[in-house]
Amino acid sequence: MKRSAGLLLYRHRNAGTEVLLVHPGGPFWAGKDDHAWSLPKGEFGPDEEPIAAARREFSEETGFVPDGAPMDLGIRKHGGKAIHAWAVEGDCDPAAVLSNRFAMEWPPRSGQMSEFPEVDRAGWFDLKTARHKIHIGQIAFIDTLETMLAARLR
């Protein structure tokens, strides 16, 4: 089973808690919005600690390095992949996101290699909106974050 790790950056605003989600780059995702966004994440190997991979992937996909204390959101299995996630309180400007790039043959069977950003945009979303934007297999991370934050207030 493939393993990924990621960070869900969150912040508090007058209207409530917001999370930073990223939209995957490349032609496959270009016209998709609802349930296409994700927390910044990526695969890691057996020699890398999941939290280190989560921080590395966040940096590679956004250009930012969050330094807050991580809260473990657990592991979710979906589509043959196990995703390890942590929440970190912080802030960044989504317009300043700078993602690494990947190459793929495009158009298909053309023999031409094209380069695309791994993340083509980012945005802050309140928790209700985030549940509609984020990939279905990752909704539970938002639910867990909301539960953890509510428990802190008690």
matplotlib code that plots the C-alpha trace (Angstrom):
import matplotlib.pyplot as plt

x = [0.0, 1.3, 1.9, 1.5, 1.9, 0.7, 0.0, -3.4, -2.5, -5.3, -5.9, -8.6, -10.6, -13.6, -15.8, -14.2, -11.5, -10.1, -7.9, -5.4, -6.1, -4.2, -5.5, -3.5, -1.8, -1.8, -4.3, -6.3, -7.4, -7.8, -11.6, -12.3, -13.1, -15.5, -13.7, -10.6, -8.6, -6.3, -4.1, -0.5, 0.8, 3.0, 4.4, 7.3, 9.5, 10.5, 13.5, 11.6, 9.5, 5.9, 6.0, 9.3, 7.7, 4.6, 6.8, 8.9, 5.8, 4.2, 7.3, 7.7, 4.1, 3.7, 7.1, 6.3, 7.7, 5.1, 6.8, 3.9, 3.5, 1.8, -1.5, -1.8, -5.0, -4.4, -4.3, -7.0, -7.0, -8.6, -8.1, -5.2, -3.3, -2.7, -2.5, -0.9, -1.9, -1.1, -2.7, -0.5, -1.6, -0.2, -0.8, 0.5, -0.6, -2.1, -1.2, 2.4, 2.4, 5.3, 5.1, 7.6, 6.9, 6.5, 6.9, 4.4, 3.6, 1.0, -1.1, -1.3, 0.6, 2.1, 5.7, 5.9, 6.9, 5.2, 5.9, 3.2, 3.2, 2.3, -0.1, -1.7, -3.4, -4.1, -6.8, -8.2, -11.6, -14.0, -14.6, -18.0, -16.7, -13.5, -15.6, -17.0, -13.6, -11.4, -11.1, -13.7, -11.1, -9.7, -12.9, -12.3, -9.1, -11.3, -13.8, -10.9, -9.4, -12.8, -13.3, -9.8, -10.2, -13.6, -12.1, -9.5, -12.2, -13.9]
y = [0.0, 3.4, 5.8, 9.6, 12.3, 15.8, 18.9, 20.7, 24.3, 26.1, 29.6, 31.3, 34.2, 36.1, 33.9, 30.7, 28.3, 28.1, 25.5, 25.9, 23.5, 23.1, 22.3, 19.8, 21.0, 19.3, 18.8, 16.1, 18.4, 21.6, 21.6, 20.0, 21.9, 20.2, 17.3, 17.9, 19.9, 18.4, 19.0, 19.4, 15.8, 13.3, 9.9, 8.8, 5.8, 3.4, 5.5, 8.7, 9.5, 10.4, 13.8, 14.7, 13.7, 15.8, 18.9, 18.3, 17.8, 21.0, 23.0, 21.4, 22.1, 25.5, 27.1, 27.7, 26.0, 25.9, 25.9, 25.3, 22.2, 19.4, 17.8, 14.2, 13.8, 10.1, 7.9, 7.5, 4.7, 5.4, 4.1, 1.9, 4.6, 5.4, 9.1, 10.3, 13.8, 16.5, 19.9, 22.9, 26.4, 29.0, 31.5, 32.1, 34.0, 31.5, 33.9, 33.4, 29.6, 28.3, 24.6, 22.2, 20.9, 17.5, 16.3, 14.1, 13.2, 15.6, 15.4, 11.6, 9.4, 12.6, 11.8, 15.4, 16.0, 18.9, 20.4, 21.3, 22.6, 20.0, 22.5, 25.2, 27.2, 27.3, 28.9, 29.3, 27.8, 27.7, 24.2, 23.8, 24.9, 22.8, 19.7, 20.3, 21.2, 18.5, 15.0, 12.7, 10.5, 13.4, 14.9, 13.0, 15.1, 18.2, 16.5, 15.4, 18.9, 20.4, 17.9, 18.5, 22.3, 22.1, 19.9, 22.6, 25.1, 23.0]
z = [0.0, -0.9, 2.0, 1.9, 4.5, 4.7, 6.8, 7.1, 7.9, 9.8, 11.2, 13.2, 11.8, 13.1, 11.0, 12.4, 11.6, 8.0, 6.4, 3.5, 0.7, -2.6, -6.1, -8.1, -11.2, -14.6, -17.3, -15.6, -12.7, -14.8, -14.9, -11.6, -8.4, -5.8, -4.1, -6.2, -3.6, -1.0, 1.9, 0.7, 0.8, -0.9, -0.9, 1.4, 1.6, 4.4, 5.5, 6.1, 9.2, 8.2, 10.0, 8.2, 4.9, 5.7, 6.3, 3.2, 1.0, 2.4, 1.6, -1.9, -2.8, -1.4, -0.9, 2.8, 5.9, 8.8, 12.2, 14.5, 16.7, 14.8, 16.0, 14.8, 12.7, 12.2, 9.2, 6.6, 4.0, 0.7, -2.8, -2.0, -0.2, 3.5, 4.3, 7.5, 8.4, 11.0, 11.6, 12.2, 13.1, 10.8, 8.0, 4.5, 1.4, -1.1, -3.9, -3.1, -3.3, -5.4, -6.2, -7.5, -11.1, -12.7, -16.3, -18.2, -21.7, -22.9, -25.0, -24.4, -26.9, -28.5, -27.6, -26.2, -22.6, -20.9, -17.5, -14.9, -11.3, -8.8, -7.2, -9.5, -6.7, -3.0, -0.9, 2.6, 3.2, 6.1, 7.4, 5.7, 2.3, 2.7, 3.1, -0.4, -1.9, -0.4, -1.9, -0.3, 1.2, 3.2, 4.7, 7.9, 8.5, 8.7, 11.0, 13.3, 13.3, 14.2, 17.0, 18.4, 18.3, 20.0, 22.8, 23.5, 24.2, 26.8]

ax = plt.figure().add_subplot(projection="3d")
ax.plot(x, y, z, "-o")
ax.set_aspect("equal")
plt.show()
